[in-house]
Amino acid sequence: MKTDMYTIYTALKNSRFGLMAHLGVLYLMMSTILRLALLISSWSAGTMTFWGLCQIFFMGTIYDMVFCIYFSLFFSFLLLLLPDRIYGSKPYRYLTFLFVFLLLCGTYFVTFAEWMFWDEFNTRFNFIAIDYLVYTDEVLKNIYESYPVGPIFTAIFLASVITLAMIRSALGRVLEVREKFSSRLFHAALIFILALCSYLFVGQSWRELSDNNYVNELGSNGPYQFVAAFRSNALDYQTFYAQGNEAQLSQQLKKMVGKKKDDGDLFNISKKIRPATGRNNPKLNVILISVESLSAEFFTRFGQKEHITPFMDQLFEKGMLFTNFYATGTRTTRGLESITLSIPPTPGMSMVKRPDNAKMDNLGKVLKDNSYDVAFLYGGHGFFDNMNVFFSGNGYRIVDQTDLKADEVTFKNAWGVADEDIYRRAISEADASHAAGKPFFFHIMTVSNHRPYTYPEGKIDIPSGTGRFGAVKYTDYALRQLITAAEKQDWFKDTVFVIVADHCAGSAGRAELPVERYHIPLFIYSPAHIPAQTVSKLSGQIDIAPTLLALLGIKYESHFFGQDILSDTFQERALISNYQRLGLYENDVLTILAPVKRTDIIPAPLSNVHRIPADPQNSNVLKAMALYQGADFILKHRLNRWQEKGGNDRGKELFGISAITK
């Protein structure tokens, strides 16, 4: 007897398990059509080869079948135990047709959701999809404002009705089958054995056969990836990543962060920072703006031909522009984590979203200790992505959409108020702090440069809701309004503006960590205090805090991984990551640490995507290990904590600490 899948399908379709067999074939057809559509939509970006195409459809079909097998487990158990008198009854027949109809609706909906997700992120479902389930209000509003929901749901309903009509007779024949328990047991056991084999032998690593990330993503299955992302939402560094000798890596990390004396304590990178001669402006105000999805590619300075950032293009000539600057991650929370904590990204969720994330050494804490009014201002609802909990727990006061009065809001969409609205509130907050005689540090997070790309009409020459370029141009317009309004205030001449992106607009590329998809602008502007200049040193978001504090001339005890970019001793490098892969970009080499203790390097990553397995003792790998293993150690042992009133949080083990998010 043959044991191929067709034989198994034939055996199943002539039993009461034929329902699963027919629906499985239908799902395989729909999944293949979706895979083909996604492939065509990404053809120009993927540079596919014949082998890559074979890999996409071969591996994709395997993952599709594995998902079908897993999905069938519960129903196989039901079909095994259901007596014939119930199985052959009219109520069961009607319930079966209703179930199939609802299942078809759900399948078509998931297909649409996968298309939408790919259109936004160029990946199958991943951690972001998990996040979107948590924040359903914002996500559903975003979908409603971005897509023609009515026609789409109508199409899903009609497609489900038509499909049900097409398979109605086949389902009817299955419902007429009468089968002995021994036969049912054989078919159920067959499905259980296939599921067990899939669990034991088919994993995430099967799809990682190509250097082309598009091939790996297209060769996956969306629902399968969704479940895998849910299971691996947090990754234990010691379990999944290659590690080096702690003592040696600790010494190396201390040198990398500029600690001159080694006290012998593992990964204790604390050091006292004293301002350099000539930098003594400790009471300058700071307005730091994290701009949603502001890729470097949108600016004329970096090759954009559409002139969608006219104000910033001019402003760049009047301040300090960092041209070789990189985001650490692909999500807003990663950017906020790096800017605020100056710590490398660790696997899984960012610290912003993790439990027990309060009282960590951070930029705002240093400034608050120097009598600054410290606040986080967000154009949306701060419960999103746990931002309010994180910032309030780390010494910031919060101003978000809920704090704005009705007359302060001129426009809002699914993600929050227009950038102009939160900027106007920032001006009034600054006026209040200045009137009280306090310097201020405001960290503003914007929302307008985000799908559905809607903004107030009549502000720019691109209609609202027509695409990313319009949102970018409105972002530029709103920044002009902020700077123009600030120039009229008494506090302007003693204020430093820091403009940086949280991450790029897109994160997908042929490589696992496409370096060009992390390139963002960093701009520091204070015409009375900071001369115009261009800084081309390779650097990243973890360097913002120490660089800014050096410009302000503030002395403090540092637990930061970042360095002052303007220092003569600055070591050029950038850290980039996604949820699982951790990268160190240095000297035109990208070193990647990945699960299953994989260590790779990619020479010249801006032009090359081919990774080369690297020995764990490779000097580049050891540097990456020092940074990421060190960050994991520091977080687990709470070495970067402060105690608000007496005592000392440093050095406490994580064990026993509550893991409940406030």
Secondary structure as a PSIPRED ss2 file (coil, helix, strand):
# PSIPRED VFORMAT (PSIPRED V4.0)

   1 M C   1.000  0.000  0.000
   2 K C   1.000  0.000  0.000
   3 T C   1.000  0.000  0.000
   4 D C   1.000  0.000  0.000
   5 M H   0.000  1.000  0.000
   6 Y H   0.000  1.000  0.000
   7 T H   0.000  1.000  0.000
   8 I H   0.000  1.000  0.000
   9 Y H   0.000  1.000  0.000
  10 T H   0.000  1.000  0.000
  11 A H   0.000  1.000  0.000
  12 L H   0.000  1.000  0.000
  13 K H   0.000  1.000  0.000
  14 N C   1.000  0.000  0.000
  15 S C   1.000  0.000  0.000
  16 R C   1.000  0.000  0.000
  17 F C   1.000  0.000  0.000
  18 G H   0.000  1.000  0.000
  19 L H   0.000  1.000  0.000
  20 M H   0.000  1.000  0.000
  21 A H   0.000  1.000  0.000
  22 H H   0.000  1.000  0.000
  23 L H   0.000  1.000  0.000
  24 G H   0.000  1.000  0.000
  25 V H   0.000  1.000  0.000
  26 L H   0.000  1.000  0.000
  27 Y H   0.000  1.000  0.000
  28 L H   0.000  1.000  0.000
  29 M H   0.000  1.000  0.000
  30 M H   0.000  1.000  0.000
  31 S H   0.000  1.000  0.000
  32 T H   0.000  1.000  0.000
  33 I H   0.000  1.000  0.000
  34 L H   0.000  1.000  0.000
  35 R H   0.000  1.000  0.000
  36 L H   0.000  1.000  0.000
  37 A H   0.000  1.000  0.000
  38 L H   0.000  1.000  0.000
  39 L H   0.000  1.000  0.000
  40 I H   0.000  1.000  0.000
  41 S H   0.000  1.000  0.000
  42 S C   1.000  0.000  0.000
  43 W H   0.000  1.000  0.000
  44 S H   0.000  1.000  0.000
  45 A H   0.000  1.000  0.000
  46 G H   0.000  1.000  0.000
  47 T C   1.000  0.000  0.000
  48 M C   1.000  0.000  0.000
  49 T C   1.000  0.000  0.000
  50 F H   0.000  1.000  0.000
  51 W H   0.000  1.000  0.000
  52 G H   0.000  1.000  0.000
  53 L H   0.000  1.000  0.000
  54 C H   0.000  1.000  0.000
  55 Q H   0.000  1.000  0.000
  56 I H   0.000  1.000  0.000
  57 F H   0.000  1.000  0.000
  58 F H   0.000  1.000  0.000
  59 M H   0.000  1.000  0.000
  60 G H   0.000  1.000  0.000
  61 T H   0.000  1.000  0.000
  62 I H   0.000  1.000  0.000
  63 Y H   0.000  1.000  0.000
  64 D H   0.000  1.000  0.000
  65 M H   0.000  1.000  0.000
  66 V H   0.000  1.000  0.000
  67 F H   0.000  1.000  0.000
  68 C H   0.000  1.000  0.000
  69 I H   0.000  1.000  0.000
  70 Y H   0.000  1.000  0.000
  71 F H   0.000  1.000  0.000
  72 S H   0.000  1.000  0.000
  73 L H   0.000  1.000  0.000
  74 F H   0.000  1.000  0.000
  75 F H   0.000  1.000  0.000
  76 S H   0.000  1.000  0.000
  77 F H   0.000  1.000  0.000
  78 L H   0.000  1.000  0.000
  79 L H   0.000  1.000  0.000
  80 L H   0.000  1.000  0.000
  81 L H   0.000  1.000  0.000
  82 L C   1.000  0.000  0.000
  83 P C   1.000  0.000  0.000
  84 D H   0.000  1.000  0.000
  85 R H   0.000  1.000  0.000
  86 I H   0.000  1.000  0.000
  87 Y H   0.000  1.000  0.000
  88 G C   1.000  0.000  0.000
  89 S C   1.000  0.000  0.000
  90 K H   0.000  1.000  0.000
  91 P H   0.000  1.000  0.000
  92 Y H   0.000  1.000  0.000
  93 R H   0.000  1.000  0.000
  94 Y H   0.000  1.000  0.000
  95 L H   0.000  1.000  0.000
  96 T H   0.000  1.000  0.000
  97 F H   0.000  1.000  0.000
  98 L H   0.000  1.000  0.000
  99 F H   0.000  1.000  0.000
 100 V H   0.000  1.000  0.000
 101 F H   0.000  1.000  0.000
 102 L H   0.000  1.000  0.000
 103 L H   0.000  1.000  0.000
 104 L H   0.000  1.000  0.000
 105 C H   0.000  1.000  0.000
 106 G H   0.000  1.000  0.000
 107 T H   0.000  1.000  0.000
 108 Y H   0.000  1.000  0.000
 109 F H   0.000  1.000  0.000
 110 V H   0.000  1.000  0.000
 111 T H   0.000  1.000  0.000
 112 F H   0.000  1.000  0.000
 113 A H   0.000  1.000  0.000
 114 E H   0.000  1.000  0.000
 115 W H   0.000  1.000  0.000
 116 M H   0.000  1.000  0.000
 117 F H   0.000  1.000  0.000
 118 W H   0.000  1.000  0.000
 119 D H   0.000  1.000  0.000
 120 E H   0.000  1.000  0.000
 121 F H   0.000  1.000  0.000
 122 N C   1.000  0.000  0.000
 123 T C   1.000  0.000  0.000
 124 R C   1.000  0.000  0.000
 125 F C   1.000  0.000  0.000
 126 N C   1.000  0.000  0.000
 127 F H   0.000  1.000  0.000
 128 I H   0.000  1.000  0.000
 129 A H   0.000  1.000  0.000
 130 I H   0.000  1.000  0.000
 131 D H   0.000  1.000  0.000
 132 Y H   0.000  1.000  0.000
 133 L H   0.000  1.000  0.000
 134 V H   0.000  1.000  0.000
 135 Y C   1.000  0.000  0.000
 136 T H   0.000  1.000  0.000
 137 D H   0.000  1.000  0.000
 138 E H   0.000  1.000  0.000
 139 V H   0.000  1.000  0.000
 140 L H   0.000  1.000  0.000
 141 K H   0.000  1.000  0.000
 142 N H   0.000  1.000  0.000
 143 I H   0.000  1.000  0.000
 144 Y H   0.000  1.000  0.000
 145 E H   0.000  1.000  0.000
 146 S H   0.000  1.000  0.000
 147 Y C   1.000  0.000  0.000
 148 P C   1.000  0.000  0.000
 149 V H   0.000  1.000  0.000
 150 G H   0.000  1.000  0.000
 151 P H   0.000  1.000  0.000
 152 I H   0.000  1.000  0.000
 153 F H   0.000  1.000  0.000
 154 T H   0.000  1.000  0.000
 155 A H   0.000  1.000  0.000
 156 I H   0.000  1.000  0.000
 157 F H   0.000  1.000  0.000
 158 L H   0.000  1.000  0.000
 159 A H   0.000  1.000  0.000
 160 S H   0.000  1.000  0.000
 161 V H   0.000  1.000  0.000
 162 I H   0.000  1.000  0.000
 163 T H   0.000  1.000  0.000
 164 L H   0.000  1.000  0.000
 165 A H   0.000  1.000  0.000
 166 M H   0.000  1.000  0.000
 167 I H   0.000  1.000  0.000
 168 R H   0.000  1.000  0.000
 169 S H   0.000  1.000  0.000
 170 A H   0.000  1.000  0.000
 171 L H   0.000  1.000  0.000
 172 G H   0.000  1.000  0.000
 173 R H   0.000  1.000  0.000
 174 V H   0.000  1.000  0.000
 175 L H   0.000  1.000  0.000
 176 E C   1.000  0.000  0.000
 177 V C   1.000  0.000  0.000
 178 R C   1.000  0.000  0.000
 179 E C   1.000  0.000  0.000
 180 K C   1.000  0.000  0.000
 181 F H   0.000  1.000  0.000
 182 S H   0.000  1.000  0.000
 183 S H   0.000  1.000  0.000
 184 R H   0.000  1.000  0.000
 185 L H   0.000  1.000  0.000
 186 F H   0.000  1.000  0.000
 187 H H   0.000  1.000  0.000
 188 A H   0.000  1.000  0.000
 189 A H   0.000  1.000  0.000
 190 L H   0.000  1.000  0.000
 191 I H   0.000  1.000  0.000
 192 F H   0.000  1.000  0.000
 193 I H   0.000  1.000  0.000
 194 L H   0.000  1.000  0.000
 195 A H   0.000  1.000  0.000
 196 L H   0.000  1.000  0.000
 197 C H   0.000  1.000  0.000
 198 S H   0.000  1.000  0.000
 199 Y H   0.000  1.000  0.000
 200 L H   0.000  1.000  0.000
 201 F H   0.000  1.000  0.000
 202 V C   1.000  0.000  0.000
 203 G C   1.000  0.000  0.000
 204 Q H   0.000  1.000  0.000
 205 S H   0.000  1.000  0.000
 206 W H   0.000  1.000  0.000
 207 R H   0.000  1.000  0.000
 208 E C   1.000  0.000  0.000
 209 L C   1.000  0.000  0.000
 210 S C   1.000  0.000  0.000
 211 D C   1.000  0.000  0.000
 212 N C   1.000  0.000  0.000
 213 N H   0.000  1.000  0.000
 214 Y H   0.000  1.000  0.000
 215 V H   0.000  1.000  0.000
 216 N H   0.000  1.000  0.000
 217 E H   0.000  1.000  0.000
 218 L H   0.000  1.000  0.000
 219 G C   1.000  0.000  0.000
 220 S C   1.000  0.000  0.000
 221 N C   1.000  0.000  0.000
 222 G H   0.000  1.000  0.000
 223 P H   0.000  1.000  0.000
 224 Y H   0.000  1.000  0.000
 225 Q H   0.000  1.000  0.000
 226 F H   0.000  1.000  0.000
 227 V H   0.000  1.000  0.000
 228 A H   0.000  1.000  0.000
 229 A H   0.000  1.000  0.000
 230 F H   0.000  1.000  0.000
 231 R H   0.000  1.000  0.000
 232 S C   1.000  0.000  0.000
 233 N C   1.000  0.000  0.000
 234 A C   1.000  0.000  0.000
 235 L C   1.000  0.000  0.000
 236 D C   1.000  0.000  0.000
 237 Y H   0.000  1.000  0.000
 238 Q H   0.000  1.000  0.000
 239 T H   0.000  1.000  0.000
 240 F H   0.000  1.000  0.000
 241 Y C   1.000  0.000  0.000
 242 A C   1.000  0.000  0.000
 243 Q C   1.000  0.000  0.000
 244 G C   1.000  0.000  0.000
 245 N C   1.000  0.000  0.000
 246 E H   0.000  1.000  0.000
 247 A H   0.000  1.000  0.000
 248 Q H   0.000  1.000  0.000
 249 L H   0.000  1.000  0.000
 250 S H   0.000  1.000  0.000
 251 Q H   0.000  1.000  0.000
 252 Q H   0.000  1.000  0.000
 253 L H   0.000  1.000  0.000
 254 K H   0.000  1.000  0.000
 255 K H   0.000  1.000  0.000
 256 M H   0.000  1.000  0.000
 257 V C   1.000  0.000  0.000
 258 G C   1.000  0.000  0.000
 259 K C   1.000  0.000  0.000
 260 K C   1.000  0.000  0.000
 261 K C   1.000  0.000  0.000
 262 D C   1.000  0.000  0.000
 263 D C   1.000  0.000  0.000
 264 G C   1.000  0.000  0.000
 265 D C   1.000  0.000  0.000
 266 L C   1.000  0.000  0.000
 267 F C   1.000  0.000  0.000
 268 N C   1.000  0.000  0.000
 269 I C   1.000  0.000  0.000
 270 S C   1.000  0.000  0.000
 271 K E   0.000  0.000  1.000
 272 K E   0.000  0.000  1.000
 273 I E   0.000  0.000  1.000
 274 R C   1.000  0.000  0.000
 275 P C   1.000  0.000  0.000
 276 A C   1.000  0.000  0.000
 277 T C   1.000  0.000  0.000
 278 G C   1.000  0.000  0.000
 279 R C   1.000  0.000  0.000
 280 N C   1.000  0.000  0.000
 281 N C   1.000  0.000  0.000
 282 P C   1.000  0.000  0.000
 283 K C   1.000  0.000  0.000
 284 L C   1.000  0.000  0.000
 285 N E   0.000  0.000  1.000
 286 V E   0.000  0.000  1.000
 287 I E   0.000  0.000  1.000
 288 L E   0.000  0.000  1.000
 289 I E   0.000  0.000  1.000
 290 S E   0.000  0.000  1.000
 291 V E   0.000  0.000  1.000
 292 E C   1.000  0.000  0.000
 293 S C   1.000  0.000  0.000
 294 L C   1.000  0.000  0.000
 295 S C   1.000  0.000  0.000
 296 A H   0.000  1.000  0.000
 297 E H   0.000  1.000  0.000
 298 F H   0.000  1.000  0.000
 299 F C   1.000  0.000  0.000
 300 T H   0.000  1.000  0.000
 301 R H   0.000  1.000  0.000
 302 F H   0.000  1.000  0.000
 303 G C   1.000  0.000  0.000
 304 Q C   1.000  0.000  0.000
 305 K C   1.000  0.000  0.000
 306 E C   1.000  0.000  0.000
 307 H C   1.000  0.000  0.000
 308 I C   1.000  0.000  0.000
 309 T C   1.000  0.000  0.000
 310 P H   0.000  1.000  0.000
 311 F H   0.000  1.000  0.000
 312 M H   0.000  1.000  0.000
 313 D H   0.000  1.000  0.000
 314 Q H   0.000  1.000  0.000
 315 L H   0.000  1.000  0.000
 316 F H   0.000  1.000  0.000
 317 E H   0.000  1.000  0.000
 318 K H   0.000  1.000  0.000
 319 G C   1.000  0.000  0.000
 320 M E   0.000  0.000  1.000
 321 L E   0.000  0.000  1.000
 322 F E   0.000  0.000  1.000
 323 T E   0.000  0.000  1.000
 324 N E   0.000  0.000  1.000
 325 F E   0.000  0.000  1.000
 326 Y E   0.000  0.000  1.000
 327 A C   1.000  0.000  0.000
 328 T C   1.000  0.000  0.000
 329 G C   1.000  0.000  0.000
 330 T C   1.000  0.000  0.000
 331 R C   1.000  0.000  0.000
 332 T H   0.000  1.000  0.000
 333 T H   0.000  1.000  0.000
 334 R H   0.000  1.000  0.000
 335 G H   0.000  1.000  0.000
 336 L H   0.000  1.000  0.000
 337 E H   0.000  1.000  0.000
 338 S H   0.000  1.000  0.000
 339 I H   0.000  1.000  0.000
 340 T H   0.000  1.000  0.000
 341 L H   0.000  1.000  0.000
 342 S C   1.000  0.000  0.000
 343 I C   1.000  0.000  0.000
 344 P C   1.000  0.000  0.000
 345 P C   1.000  0.000  0.000
 346 T C   1.000  0.000  0.000
 347 P C   1.000  0.000  0.000
 348 G C   1.000  0.000  0.000
 349 M C   1.000  0.000  0.000
 350 S C   1.000  0.000  0.000
 351 M H   0.000  1.000  0.000
 352 V H   0.000  1.000  0.000
 353 K H   0.000  1.000  0.000
 354 R C   1.000  0.000  0.000
 355 P C   1.000  0.000  0.000
 356 D C   1.000  0.000  0.000
 357 N C   1.000  0.000  0.000
 358 A C   1.000  0.000  0.000
 359 K C   1.000  0.000  0.000
 360 M E   0.000  0.000  1.000
 361 D C   1.000  0.000  0.000
 362 N C   1.000  0.000  0.000
 363 L H   0.000  1.000  0.000
 364 G H   0.000  1.000  0.000
 365 K H   0.000  1.000  0.000
 366 V H   0.000  1.000  0.000
 367 L H   0.000  1.000  0.000
 368 K H   0.000  1.000  0.000
 369 D C   1.000  0.000  0.000
 370 N C   1.000  0.000  0.000
 371 S C   1.000  0.000  0.000
 372 Y C   1.000  0.000  0.000
 373 D E   0.000  0.000  1.000
 374 V E   0.000  0.000  1.000
 375 A E   0.000  0.000  1.000
 376 F E   0.000  0.000  1.000
 377 L E   0.000  0.000  1.000
 378 Y E   0.000  0.000  1.000
 379 G C   1.000  0.000  0.000
 380 G C   1.000  0.000  0.000
 381 H C   1.000  0.000  0.000
 382 G C   1.000  0.000  0.000
 383 F C   1.000  0.000  0.000
 384 F H   0.000  1.000  0.000
 385 D H   0.000  1.000  0.000
 386 N H   0.000  1.000  0.000
 387 M H   0.000  1.000  0.000
 388 N H   0.000  1.000  0.000
 389 V H   0.000  1.000  0.000
 390 F H   0.000  1.000  0.000
 391 F H   0.000  1.000  0.000
 392 S H   0.000  1.000  0.000
 393 G H   0.000  1.000  0.000
 394 N C   1.000  0.000  0.000
 395 G C   1.000  0.000  0.000
 396 Y C   1.000  0.000  0.000
 397 R E   0.000  0.000  1.000
 398 I E   0.000  0.000  1.000
 399 V E   0.000  0.000  1.000
 400 D C   1.000  0.000  0.000
 401 Q H   0.000  1.000  0.000
 402 T H   0.000  1.000  0.000
 403 D H   0.000  1.000  0.000
 404 L C   1.000  0.000  0.000
 405 K C   1.000  0.000  0.000
 406 A H   0.000  1.000  0.000
 407 D H   0.000  1.000  0.000
 408 E H   0.000  1.000  0.000
 409 V C   1.000  0.000  0.000
 410 T C   1.000  0.000  0.000
 411 F C   1.000  0.000  0.000
 412 K E   0.000  0.000  1.000
 413 N E   0.000  0.000  1.000
 414 A C   1.000  0.000  0.000
 415 W C   1.000  0.000  0.000
 416 G E   0.000  0.000  1.000
 417 V E   0.000  0.000  1.000
 418 A C   1.000  0.000  0.000
 419 D H   0.000  1.000  0.000
 420 E H   0.000  1.000  0.000
 421 D H   0.000  1.000  0.000
 422 I H   0.000  1.000  0.000
 423 Y H   0.000  1.000  0.000
 424 R H   0.000  1.000  0.000
 425 R H   0.000  1.000  0.000
 426 A H   0.000  1.000  0.000
 427 I H   0.000  1.000  0.000
 428 S H   0.000  1.000  0.000
 429 E H   0.000  1.000  0.000
 430 A H   0.000  1.000  0.000
 431 D H   0.000  1.000  0.000
 432 A H   0.000  1.000  0.000
 433 S H   0.000  1.000  0.000
 434 H H   0.000  1.000  0.000
 435 A H   0.000  1.000  0.000
 436 A C   1.000  0.000  0.000
 437 G C   1.000  0.000  0.000
 438 K C   1.000  0.000  0.000
 439 P C   1.000  0.000  0.000
 440 F E   0.000  0.000  1.000
 441 F E   0.000  0.000  1.000
 442 F E   0.000  0.000  1.000
 443 H E   0.000  0.000  1.000
 444 I E   0.000  0.000  1.000
 445 M E   0.000  0.000  1.000
 446 T C   1.000  0.000  0.000
 447 V C   1.000  0.000  0.000
 448 S C   1.000  0.000  0.000
 449 N C   1.000  0.000  0.000
 450 H C   1.000  0.000  0.000
 451 R C   1.000  0.000  0.000
 452 P C   1.000  0.000  0.000
 453 Y C   1.000  0.000  0.000
 454 T C   1.000  0.000  0.000
 455 Y C   1.000  0.000  0.000
 456 P C   1.000  0.000  0.000
 457 E C   1.000  0.000  0.000
 458 G C   1.000  0.000  0.000
 459 K C   1.000  0.000  0.000
 460 I C   1.000  0.000  0.000
 461 D C   1.000  0.000  0.000
 462 I C   1.000  0.000  0.000
 463 P C   1.000  0.000  0.000
 464 S C   1.000  0.000  0.000
 465 G C   1.000  0.000  0.000
 466 T C   1.000  0.000  0.000
 467 G C   1.000  0.000  0.000
 468 R H   0.000  1.000  0.000
 469 F H   0.000  1.000  0.000
 470 G H   0.000  1.000  0.000
 471 A H   0.000  1.000  0.000
 472 V H   0.000  1.000  0.000
 473 K H   0.000  1.000  0.000
 474 Y H   0.000  1.000  0.000
 475 T H   0.000  1.000  0.000
 476 D H   0.000  1.000  0.000
 477 Y H   0.000  1.000  0.000
 478 A H   0.000  1.000  0.000
 479 L H   0.000  1.000  0.000
 480 R H   0.000  1.000  0.000
 481 Q H   0.000  1.000  0.000
 482 L H   0.000  1.000  0.000
 483 I H   0.000  1.000  0.000
 484 T H   0.000  1.000  0.000
 485 A H   0.000  1.000  0.000
 486 A H   0.000  1.000  0.000
 487 E C   1.000  0.000  0.000
 488 K C   1.000  0.000  0.000
 489 Q C   1.000  0.000  0.000
 490 D C   1.000  0.000  0.000
 491 W C   1.000  0.000  0.000
 492 F H   0.000  1.000  0.000
 493 K H   0.000  1.000  0.000
 494 D H   0.000  1.000  0.000
 495 T E   0.000  0.000  1.000
 496 V E   0.000  0.000  1.000
 497 F E   0.000  0.000  1.000
 498 V E   0.000  0.000  1.000
 499 I E   0.000  0.000  1.000
 500 V E   0.000  0.000  1.000
 501 A E   0.000  0.000  1.000
 502 D C   1.000  0.000  0.000
 503 H C   1.000  0.000  0.000
 504 C C   1.000  0.000  0.000
 505 A C   1.000  0.000  0.000
 506 G C   1.000  0.000  0.000
 507 S C   1.000  0.000  0.000
 508 A C   1.000  0.000  0.000
 509 G C   1.000  0.000  0.000
 510 R C   1.000  0.000  0.000
 511 A C   1.000  0.000  0.000
 512 E C   1.000  0.000  0.000
 513 L C   1.000  0.000  0.000
 514 P C   1.000  0.000  0.000
 515 V H   0.000  1.000  0.000
 516 E H   0.000  1.000  0.000
 517 R H   0.000  1.000  0.000
 518 Y H   0.000  1.000  0.000
 519 H E   0.000  0.000  1.000
 520 I E   0.000  0.000  1.000
 521 P E   0.000  0.000  1.000
 522 L E   0.000  0.000  1.000
 523 F E   0.000  0.000  1.000
 524 I E   0.000  0.000  1.000
 525 Y E   0.000  0.000  1.000
 526 S C   1.000  0.000  0.000
 527 P C   1.000  0.000  0.000
 528 A C   1.000  0.000  0.000
 529 H C   1.000  0.000  0.000
 530 I C   1.000  0.000  0.000
 531 P C   1.000  0.000  0.000
 532 A C   1.000  0.000  0.000
 533 Q E   0.000  0.000  1.000
 534 T E   0.000  0.000  1.000
 535 V E   0.000  0.000  1.000
 536 S C   1.000  0.000  0.000
 537 K C   1.000  0.000  0.000
 538 L C   1.000  0.000  0.000
 539 S E   0.000  0.000  1.000
 540 G E   0.000  0.000  1.000
 541 Q H   0.000  1.000  0.000
 542 I H   0.000  1.000  0.000
 543 D H   0.000  1.000  0.000
 544 I H   0.000  1.000  0.000
 545 A H   0.000  1.000  0.000
 546 P H   0.000  1.000  0.000
 547 T H   0.000  1.000  0.000
 548 L H   0.000  1.000  0.000
 549 L H   0.000  1.000  0.000
 550 A H   0.000  1.000  0.000
 551 L H   0.000  1.000  0.000
 552 L H   0.000  1.000  0.000
 553 G C   1.000  0.000  0.000
 554 I C   1.000  0.000  0.000
 555 K C   1.000  0.000  0.000
 556 Y E   0.000  0.000  1.000
 557 E E   0.000  0.000  1.000
 558 S E   0.000  0.000  1.000
 559 H C   1.000  0.000  0.000
 560 F C   1.000  0.000  0.000
 561 F C   1.000  0.000  0.000
 562 G C   1.000  0.000  0.000
 563 Q C   1.000  0.000  0.000
 564 D C   1.000  0.000  0.000
 565 I C   1.000  0.000  0.000
 566 L C   1.000  0.000  0.000
 567 S C   1.000  0.000  0.000
 568 D C   1.000  0.000  0.000
 569 T C   1.000  0.000  0.000
 570 F C   1.000  0.000  0.000
 571 Q C   1.000  0.000  0.000
 572 E C   1.000  0.000  0.000
 573 R C   1.000  0.000  0.000
 574 A E   0.000  0.000  1.000
 575 L E   0.000  0.000  1.000
 576 I E   0.000  0.000  1.000
 577 S E   0.000  0.000  1.000
 578 N C   1.000  0.000  0.000
 579 Y C   1.000  0.000  0.000
 580 Q C   1.000  0.000  0.000
 581 R C   1.000  0.000  0.000
 582 L E   0.000  0.000  1.000
 583 G E   0.000  0.000  1.000
 584 L E   0.000  0.000  1.000
 585 Y E   0.000  0.000  1.000
 586 E E   0.000  0.000  1.000
 587 N C   1.000  0.000  0.000
 588 D C   1.000  0.000  0.000
 589 V E   0.000  0.000  1.000
 590 L E   0.000  0.000  1.000
 591 T E   0.000  0.000  1.000
 592 I E   0.000  0.000  1.000
 593 L E   0.000  0.000  1.000
 594 A E   0.000  0.000  1.000
 595 P C   1.000  0.000  0.000
 596 V C   1.000  0.000  0.000
 597 K C   1.000  0.000  0.000
 598 R E   0.000  0.000  1.000
 599 T E   0.000  0.000  1.000
 600 D E   0.000  0.000  1.000
 601 I E   0.000  0.000  1.000
 602 I E   0.000  0.000  1.000
 603 P E   0.000  0.000  1.000
 604 A C   1.000  0.000  0.000
 605 P C   1.000  0.000  0.000
 606 L C   1.000  0.000  0.000
 607 S C   1.000  0.000  0.000
 608 N C   1.000  0.000  0.000
 609 V C   1.000  0.000  0.000
 610 H C   1.000  0.000  0.000
 611 R C   1.000  0.000  0.000
 612 I E   0.000  0.000  1.000
 613 P E   0.000  0.000  1.000
 614 A C   1.000  0.000  0.000
 615 D C   1.000  0.000  0.000
 616 P C   1.000  0.000  0.000
 617 Q C   1.000  0.000  0.000
 618 N C   1.000  0.000  0.000
 619 S H   0.000  1.000  0.000
 620 N H   0.000  1.000  0.000
 621 V H   0.000  1.000  0.000
 622 L H   0.000  1.000  0.000
 623 K H   0.000  1.000  0.000
 624 A H   0.000  1.000  0.000
 625 M H   0.000  1.000  0.000
 626 A H   0.000  1.000  0.000
 627 L H   0.000  1.000  0.000
 628 Y H   0.000  1.000  0.000
 629 Q H   0.000  1.000  0.000
 630 G H   0.000  1.000  0.000
 631 A H   0.000  1.000  0.000
 632 D H   0.000  1.000  0.000
 633 F H   0.000  1.000  0.000
 634 I H   0.000  1.000  0.000
 635 L H   0.000  1.000  0.000
 636 K H   0.000  1.000  0.000
 637 H C   1.000  0.000  0.000
 638 R C   1.000  0.000  0.000
 639 L C   1.000  0.000  0.000
 640 N C   1.000  0.000  0.000
 641 R E   0.000  0.000  1.000
 642 W C   1.000  0.000  0.000
 643 Q C   1.000  0.000  0.000
 644 E C   1.000  0.000  0.000
 645 K C   1.000  0.000  0.000
 646 G C   1.000  0.000  0.000
 647 G C   1.000  0.000  0.000
 648 N C   1.000  0.000  0.000
 649 D C   1.000  0.000  0.000
 650 R C   1.000  0.000  0.000
 651 G C   1.000  0.000  0.000
 652 K C   1.000  0.000  0.000
 653 E C   1.000  0.000  0.000
 654 L C   1.000  0.000  0.000
 655 F C   1.000  0.000  0.000
 656 G C   1.000  0.000  0.000
 657 I C   1.000  0.000  0.000
 658 S C   1.000  0.000  0.000
 659 A C   1.000  0.000  0.000
 660 I C   1.000  0.000  0.000
 661 T C   1.000  0.000  0.000
 662 K C   1.000  0.000  0.000
